[in-house]
């Protein structure tokens, strides 16, 4: 029997895991889940369906995961309402883009008008395309400079062409937009319009209370993906205080999502529990502090870091260019070879050509402090400068210190909670698989 494909698959998985054990990830769209949050993706629950048919129809139709359905109803939903400061939440979206689609379809009628951020102003590249598929007309929110809305021009636009939905969709951002001044103008000139705040990149910072809650700042709804600064599974949520909007979101989510991936539901519940019980507020604050420290250190080294005139960043992202004469493609390849995984991107607001959109969220999740930011900047500098210097040992040293997720429960703590031995053993194996490659770190 030919097992070539199976061997190739297993080898690829092994190669990736070996690289992950010796690498640091600086990609803004990614984070690392805790060992306990990974557990539902490896247990039987991942294979099961849960539909709340008892509430809807008076009796159960699917019986494979009633226990885990209780987690969704009795842990995830109330905890997310508490963390999001929202009366209503919906956790059916299965990804950030699916969440975007549900929000648009629920909050803007076909043929309606929606304001969106231009890509050049940090808007998501798929927003206008998804809107067009739903029959929604889009107009660009006017920008002042590279990071702010032009409120005077916005007021004129609201008067001349009022929207049904204002969709604040920052994905490339240094300074998260405040919906409060937008809400003030909308209430004055287009009171029927809804403001949705796509918080995919900043959900961990919002739920960790390091950034203002969008509902308290005037958004009618907010939400997005759950795997960026919020270190959870690939999933999404939507939150609101308005029962009418909640009903529209719920009806639309029911049309756009069938099975909403129960393993990820339980994993998200774990993530939110750990955010509450294991220092999530400290993590969220440390993300922003570390981002500023990294930006400052790169700037002191003479690298071009965006927004140096206004403090570099108010979130997890740091934008930096390679030095003049350095090929960014080659720089990115050398970073990967030496253990630094980055996001190389063109069209960052205010930066011509190709630059690097970095995030410290995952490093902070692994316990990074101010000292680590200085070591990281020293490792990035020669790679962004086209220097032949090899920093593999320095990166491996960092990785050995930042080897397992923090701000979460350990296998020993889970055992003390009464988990059965097989779950504790599996969680311990996940912890070991995540740990840095000590042989590489000793180089």
Steps between C-alpha positions, in 0.01 A plus 500: 500500500637838396519728802688785325231760563460401862875521553514842333213624717656374821840641401349841429327504838822400670705759312256773597500399864879495510514848348234628741705380796793718395314804362335815631183614324452874442196471270212732606226260389630211708545399863548180695228328696550367849541125551157481663337692212657255254356203684143516352653486150655162583216344701180332384304826523668626183312236297156584641207727422295703742172668412279650769194309381358455851452877527390540138274196453446342842722194458853403400585378150881466535634325811876481444610806699235611747766551769697738282185679396465595866846659481380721217181597682621520861863611462581654162190713438474658848876550528519664158208728587685599817836552326349685203275714722214393272146382564504273194776292337507254213782246470385321186740667253777254417767748388574868471384524137188298578437739789539795262253344256241434772535855634460662159204283400328559833560872533477632142217416257571390141527815292593697810802722552793419726799715591828307526860590566709518183776239479749788487361610837533157661175342386473127437566402140188280480238735643392670177498171307282326757265800503470491121406130514224590745372780275624775729638826364818617675644846550841569651522664837705819449845496661712780644861396468579132534335401828199725568157568362428839347196593706418815301484308174313218674237747616457628144472143369237411759294795386529428128490120491392351836583134558310206641818366661835646601743209505824587681725225373858573607729206440822690436516739791726671748239722666157335540229742393262640760136454391375775734546798262353291218195421712454868584490588130282203407243585767486855366480430128406133443331374817371183335852383417673224696868513596681165507855485638703207364736433789664186361855619566431656838251266668757381753586860587133599530387197702818536706399861574812661352292672229160663530193289437344601164145481636588749771651727233194509280509194275169317471672165447854365505688174461723300272751218505630346821857393418707820475557702818232277652700174508213266422388268220418604145145617558297821537237678708264797480380708795236769549275662760214545254247211506373583151850485353567182697194341342614602152849363566358177640268443206778569249753285685251215489482536121875535445628244753372149556730312735710761678790270594449384856866426564584863430201612709640318804851623419373858493331445835833382642675806356254739664511316832880526498482866401297557818682263735862519386587868463343592169506869588874477570552324167301762305686792659835327446425455128470874447799579723719246320396630158604854592828380649586301187413796277707738709803272495482445125466877453804567721698268276427724204232288334194664347212420733156636416333772708810599694345846537206371705638219714522223237196291601200461731448130436698183420630602156835659414584600142861520387684524170825331403790738463556659161671259264376191686273266304193443722428163337848377578479649849175312568650174372804542724275575796315173444825308459623639831177451694302824467163470325372835377227656288652666192240724340461779246278804533522569871343844558774760472774257396575466130607165363550187704536512876449277803185492714614343825310397812619423852173331608628143475834583660319670786276195531823300545611730781709765321601805701683827433837323509389260229394789276854636510647162402242465222580845360871412501423182304273675249742786430762312293232307313324824405836650405621237255786405732652151463488464878330176612268545799376139525658454843348822633155401374541150644592651834185711496292199399639294787382767745165546322416134466147447632184713521448705815182659634332158491447185705771232514444127486575481873227756571254315278582175680424675830160599357414130469573431134532127416857372453468452124412869455786611724741275310385641166532855628849426629591363156374823341713701742804294405428532128482880534827528692805643327757267349759498776769359271468797266481741793829369630688591183 
